[in-house]
Amino acid sequence: MESQELHVSTSVLVIGTGGAGLRAAIELAELGVDVLSVGKRPRSDAHTSLAAGGINAALGTMDADDSWQQHAADTILESYHLANPEIVEIVTKGAEQGISDLERYGMPFAREEDGRISQRFFGAHTFRRTAFSGDYTGLEIQRTLVNRAAQLDIPILDDVYITRILVTDGRVFGAYGFRLSDGTRYLIHADAVVLAAGGHTRIWRRTSSRRDENTGDSFRLAVLAGGRIRDPELVQFHPSGILEPENAAGTLISEAARGEGGILTNAIGERFMAKYDAERMELSTRDRVALACYTEIQEGRGTPNGGVWLDVSHLPRETIMRRLPRVYQTMLELQMLDITTTPIEIAPTAHYSMGGVWVRPDDHSTDVAGLYAIGEASSGLHGANRLGGNSLIELLVFGRIVGNAAAEYSESLTAHVRSADAVDEARKEIDDLLYANGHENVRVLQRAIRDTMTEHAGVVRNEEGLTQGLAELDVIEARLTEVGVHPDIAGYQDLVHAFDLKASALAARATLEAARERRETRGCHNRSDYPDLDPTLQVNLVWSPARGIEHEGIAPVSHEIATLMRRPVTTADKLVE
């Protein structure tokens, strides 16, 4: 079963072909820098294409009083003061240029009759600042970036799985991986590497990620290279994932459904958000709405399938077809359900990794020279609660910045140092999986991790459950050493799943350990045994296998931004078990 090994060289390697990776690659190509993009799924079907509701920028097209400063204040306030103020300022200041870049590439934004970009309300925003394209904004952004990449002739390999970032003396020199279809090995030499391989939400049972994406690949690649993970416990559970059919459980119903006037009711017909946020109701923040739904279900007011109802049927049919076409189509296809007449059964679903690889605020460089992380792979913007629409603008702002930073780093090198030992280690890791005659089934162990995380690290957590989760993970990790991999005529998917499993196990350990360390309730992180917010834990938790968990202080917020934070952060309206 000897596989061919191809050797490729480039100035900058981008791992991940979603919005973040493509935006960085486009910047590099426009700068005239040699760049190669690789991904494990087709570029047209990257996770970015699932983002529905919209993209934030204080354009002021609908509300002239909006400003980047107010956008920053909203972001920090709703992060429960765990967002990095410098990163927030960079993103909110750079948002308008991010939108302009998309327009330059041909993005078809929804517009008002006079040509202004339309902007809608999203939960917890002071003003209307979410630009959109129907309810399939992410899909249009992905199409736009794919088209721009094609215009620039950027080489994209979207059937290559990266198993290791290659490092010597604390400096990257490339990456190693294999082709999904036939196992052909790739040794890629590069001056700099941009990691844009997404988050880790697939390690929960109900998730808005599809079956083999967001399995924690970025966490594992960064940690093995010498990087660290920040705030892995801060995972956003989106309020509205569907429950059926089983193979599509967790598929998202866009926040746009609530933004357009959808209402939430429990099994006995109560519009229950009045109990949790009487002022904002269904337009409250995602963490509050998710916790409200969870609480209604846990206290016995859920639907027979264990959900609540999201109803838009009172809206004009024309509004639904024009503003929520994707929700309409999805429900028709998956359940033969007509949302213009019938409510949707939903429950919280693991949606977004607000933590990720530790990066510096200004250029998203990591602990490893020449390694950068962007998008959901990175950390620092969202803290303990991400505002809807902020993730898409983050891709564009830091995609551009990191493209420039990686180009400068590559240009600054006087030599390209490599390590035969590092390459041999990467080769051996694949060989060990292929030639070991293990008896454990990868899919069974993946399911075991998802069961453990759902049971012990879901919407509400406690010390006993998290400790139990770590004990279960110890057993799973021991079984992982006996995994059997069997490539066949259909390709090397088994090997892909084995590496996904390794990544998921590492991401699960980081998440469980950090969740146990954060003994408070803050934003998305609900501890039933510590129901109050602890001011001494207004820190980021930084995890690595070698150093465990470190508490990292957060820079103060500027006076200019602080004066715009109108609401005090409180847990008073958050109900826990």
Secondary structure, DSSP 8 states (H G I E B T S, - for coil): ----EEEEEEEEEEE--SHHHHHHHHHHHHTT--EEEE-SS-GGGSGGGG--S-EE----SS-TT--HHHHHHHHHHHTTT-S-HHHHHHHHHHHHHHHHHHHHHT----B-TTS-B-EE--TT-SS--EE-STT-HHHHHHHHHHHHHHHTT--EETTEEEEEEEEETTEEEEEEEEETTT--EEEEEEEEEEE-----GGGSSSBSS-TTS-SSHHHHHHHHHT--EE-TT-EEEEEEEE--SGGGTT-B--THHHHTT-EEE-TTS--GGGGT-TTTGGGS-HHHHHHHHHHHIIIIIS-TTS-EEEE-TTS-HHHHHHH-HHHHHHHHHHH---TTTS-EEEEEEEEEES-EE---TTT-B-SSBTEEE-GGGB-SSSTTS--TTHHHHHHHHHHHHHHHHHHHHHHH-S-----HHHHHHHHHHHHHHHH-B--B-HHHHHHHHHHHHHHHSSSEE-HHHHHHHHHHHHHHHHHHTTBB---BTTBSHHHHHHHHHHHHHHHHHHHHHHHHH--S-BTTBEETTS-S--GGG-SEEEEETTTEEEEE------HHHHTT--S---STT----
